[in-house]
Amino acid sequence: MSDFPTSTGHFPSGVGAVDAAVALLLRLGAADIEHPGGTLAAHLQRVRHRLAGWGARPALQLAGLCHACYGTDGFPAALLPADTGRAELAEVIGAEAEGIVYLYGACDRKATYPGLAEADGVFRDRFSGRGHTPEPGLRRDLAELTAANELDLARHDFAFRERWGPQLLALLTRFKPLLSQPAWRDCRLDLTP
């Protein structure tokens, strides 16, 4: 059982959203996919725990737990297809959290990250090729989730940190206006040489 108090919607048999999401991830094979620090399942749980430690709301924590379900621009292995799997994931974690997962998975990082902290920054969807300007709350969610994900990679993969640490700190410094104080603190602690 999870140590996270859940209640973001109605779930089968009263099972909490986190427990239902973990069960889905395991059923989809996340524990069988290698990832820095062990398996994809372990990474996803660490990202959720980091977000919880930063005081993120339940929907963002659930998004952190499931953020790689559709694959990402940096990790192509998908547990669910982005076009047909959205309803299944939303049924487990709720529509708000699923929307964040989709945003994270669809993010064309090269096109989106440079302007993410700008009010008129364009988000490029790597699945559809279309662009739009997300509302400020979604930009904050994307920045916070990105920080949690990348800091977990840096903590569990020394080669990743050595190669990408300075660029990652520069990116997250650009995101600073969007990050919570605890997230920014961890960015400095984990990435400053």
C-alpha positions in Angstrom: 0.0 0.0 0.0 1.1 3.6 -0.7 1.9 6.0 2.1 0.3 8.8 0.1 -3.2 9.9 1.0 -5.3 9.7 -2.2 -8.7 10.7 -3.1 -8.8 12.3 -6.5 -11.8 10.5 -7.8 -13.8 7.3 -7.7 -11.6 4.2 -8.0 -12.6 0.6 -8.1 -13.1 -1.1 -4.8 -12.0 2.1 -2.9 -8.4 1.5 -4.0 -6.4 4.7 -3.8 -5.3 6.4 -7.0 -1.6 5.8 -6.4 -2.1 2.1 -5.7 -4.3 1.8 -8.8 -1.7 3.7 -10.9 1.1 1.5 -9.6 -0.9 -1.6 -10.4 -1.5 -0.3 -13.9 2.2 0.5 -14.4 3.2 -3.0 -13.3 0.5 -4.6 -15.5 1.9 -2.6 -18.5 5.5 -3.8 -17.8 7.2 -0.8 -16.2 9.0 -3.1 -13.8 10.5 -4.9 -16.7 12.0 -1.9 -18.5 15.5 -0.9 -17.5 16.1 2.7 -16.5 18.8 4.5 -14.6 18.6 3.6 -11.0 16.9 0.2 -11.7 13.6 0.0 -13.5 11.2 2.4 -15.1 8.7 1.5 -12.3 11.3 2.5 -9.6 12.1 5.7 -11.4 8.4 6.7 -11.7 7.8 6.1 -8.0 10.9 8.1 -7.1 9.6 11.0 -9.2 6.3 10.9 -7.5 7.9 10.9 -4.1 10.1 13.8 -5.0 7.1 15.8 -6.1 5.3 14.9 -2.9 8.3 16.1 -1.0 8.0 19.4 -2.8 4.4 19.7 -1.7 2.9 19.1 -5.2 -0.8 18.7 -5.3 -2.1 15.1 -5.8 -2.8 15.5 -9.6 0.8 16.5 -10.2 2.1 13.7 -8.1 0.0 11.2 -10.0 1.2 12.7 -13.3 4.8 12.2 -12.0 4.1 8.6 -11.2 2.7 8.0 -14.8 4.8 10.6 -16.7 6.4 8.1 -19.1 3.2 6.2 -20.0 3.2 7.6 -23.6 6.9 7.7 -23.8 8.8 11.0 -23.8 11.0 13.0 -26.1 14.0 11.6 -24.1 12.7 8.1 -23.4 10.8 6.5 -26.3 9.5 3.4 -24.6 5.7 3.8 -24.2 3.5 1.8 -21.9 0.3 3.1 -23.6 -0.4 4.5 -27.0 -0.9 8.3 -26.8 -3.8 8.2 -29.2 -5.9 5.3 -27.8 -4.6 4.9 -24.2 -5.6 8.2 -22.8 -9.1 7.1 -21.6 -7.6 4.1 -19.8 -5.0 6.2 -17.9 -7.6 8.9 -17.1 -9.9 6.3 -15.6 -7.1 5.4 -13.1 -5.5 8.7 -12.3 -8.2 11.3 -13.3 -8.5 13.7 -16.2 -6.3 16.4 -14.7 -3.4 14.2 -14.0 -3.7 12.4 -17.4 -3.7 15.8 -19.1 -0.3 16.6 -17.5 1.0 13.2 -18.5 0.0 13.8 -22.1 1.5 17.3 -22.0 4.8 15.8 -20.7 4.9 12.9 -23.1 3.9 15.1 -26.1 6.5 17.8 -25.3 8.9 18.4 -28.2 11.7 19.5 -25.8 13.9 21.2 -28.4 11.1 23.4 -29.6 9.3 23.9 -26.3 11.9 24.2 -23.5 13.6 27.4 -24.6 10.4 29.5 -24.3 8.6 27.6 -21.6 9.0 30.2 -18.9 7.7 33.0 -21.2 4.0 33.9 -21.0 3.6 33.5 -24.8 6.0 30.5 -25.1 4.8 27.9 -27.6 4.4 24.3 -26.7 5.1 22.0 -29.7 3.3 18.6 -29.5 5.7 16.0 -30.9 2.8 13.6 -31.6 0.7 16.0 -33.7 3.3 18.6 -34.7 0.9 21.3 -33.6 1.8 24.2 -31.4 -0.2 26.1 -28.7 0.4 28.3 -25.7 -0.3 26.4 -22.4 -1.9 28.3 -19.6 0.5 29.3 -16.8 -0.5 26.5 -14.4 0.3 23.8 -17.1 3.7 25.5 -17.8 4.4 25.3 -14.0 3.4 21.6 -13.9 5.6 20.8 -16.9 8.6 22.6 -15.4 8.1 21.0 -12.0 7.7 17.5 -13.5 10.7 18.1 -15.8 12.8 19.1 -12.8 11.7 16.1 -10.7 12.4 13.7 -13.6 15.8 15.1 -14.5 17.0 15.4 -11.0 16.2 11.7 -10.4 18.2 10.8 -13.5 21.1 13.0 -12.3 21.0 11.4 -8.9 21.0 7.8 -10.2 23.1 8.0 -13.3 26.6 9.5 -12.7 27.5 9.5 -16.4 24.2 11.4 -17.2 25.0 14.0 -14.5 28.6 14.4 -15.7 27.6 14.8 -19.3 24.4 16.9 -18.9 24.6 18.5 -15.5 25.7 22.0 -16.5 23.2 22.1 -19.4 20.5 20.8 -17.1 21.2 23.4 -14.5 21.1 26.1 -17.2 17.7 24.8 -18.4 16.2 24.6 -14.9 17.6 28.0 -14.1 15.5 29.3 -17.1 12.6 27.5 -15.5 13.1 29.1 -12.1 10.1 31.4 -12.4 7.9 28.4 -12.9 9.4 26.2 -10.1 8.3 25.9 -6.5 10.9 27.0 -3.9 11.6 23.3 -2.9 12.1 22.3 -6.5 14.5 25.2 -7.1 16.4 24.4 -3.9 16.9 20.7 -5.1 18.0 21.9 -8.5 20.8 23.9 -6.9 21.7 21.3 -4.4 21.7 18.4 -6.9 23.3 20.1 -9.9 25.7 22.7 -8.6 29.3 21.4 -8.8 
